[in-house]
């Protein structure tokens, strides 16, 4: 499961929020009986032949018993030989398949480890365009003026410019009741009083019906129109922008691009920001298609689709966490790669932000000991250094305020700000 700052965020904040062979028996008794019957007949003849028949009967009896033990050419033995051969080939086949899977993985992990090596270029620090995802408590009545003052003090000496405060989730039909963000106007005013340079955007998320029958359906024009209306409403409530996180969003979704076009017209008319949380980019060309065929969940976007999204918004924040990486070095190398890929696809007119994991979980897809803020920051700086060290419209985005620790903040400050 992806780390999704989306529909379940408010719930996560309150509770705190991913396996004969049947052997055929040989009726030797029939053959043995036949042999004995023949032996009796020959034994009778043997009375005349002077005992010769007894020897003949013994020979006949001997022939009635299948020759050879297991593996020596008898009926059962032949099957055992075939079974052993089959098992041997099965083992060889399994080993070959394991190699086919394991070797590329090991090569990829080694490449990521190498990608984490080296020193970031001088000057690859904050440009004052960073962002922070905030939980729903800031707009539903649970926070006070004192909380805003504490938040402003925390952010004073950082590069954070934008606050994405959770004002949703959107309903599946695209609507959003004003009761979902009753204290929005108070929060925006309080932030501007304590920290005038901060910009407050409404974070609107929902689950898409792209992998299940439940969720928002962007293919419906009425749903997209409702999302646009909801955006007008949150901007009228005082927000200075709208930040969208709709997941799982498959690469190449033309309905999503159409929605962004409509939203851009609204935000531009109000001189507001339009920003999105973006999926990671294919680490290998076409990897999302392979992942869809094998798991049903195409986690990544193509670089081309990422660029199409980036051209339609003012800010794009890559959710560069939940990467399945087992080590800090491979995670940092992965973030460096994602940073380079995103820089290549994002026009200079759009601010690009790389996500930092200000949370910790241990499950498949995310290991707290590997996905650290320190490793992510170093990876970001390496990718920036190698691709576009002087990019002005660049920053990092921290997910999320209500799980952040002092260790996270120190790693951000020490690695990125100072």
Buried (B, 14 or more C-beta within 10 A) or exposed (E): EBBBBBBBBBEBBEEEBEEEEEEEEEEBEEBBEEBBEBBEBBBEEBEEEEEEBBEBBEEBBEEBEBEEEEEEEBBBBBBBBEEEEEEEEEEEEEEEEEEEEEEEEEEBBEBBBEBBEEEBEEEBBBBEBBBBBBBBBBBBEEBEEEBBBEBBEBBEEBBBBBBBBBBBBBBBBBBBEEEBBEBBBBBBEBBBEBBEEBBBBBBBBBBBBBBEEEBBBBBBEEBBEBBBEBBBBBBEBBBBBBBBBBBBBBBBBEBBBBBBEEBBEBBEEBEBBBBBBBBBBBBEEEBBBBBBEEEEBBBBBBBEBBBBBBBBBBBBBBBBBBBBBEBBBBBBBBBBBBBBBBBEBBEEEBBBBBBBBBBBBEEEBBBEEBBBBBBBBBBBBBBBBBBBBEBEBBBBBBBBBBBBEEEBBEBBBEBBBE
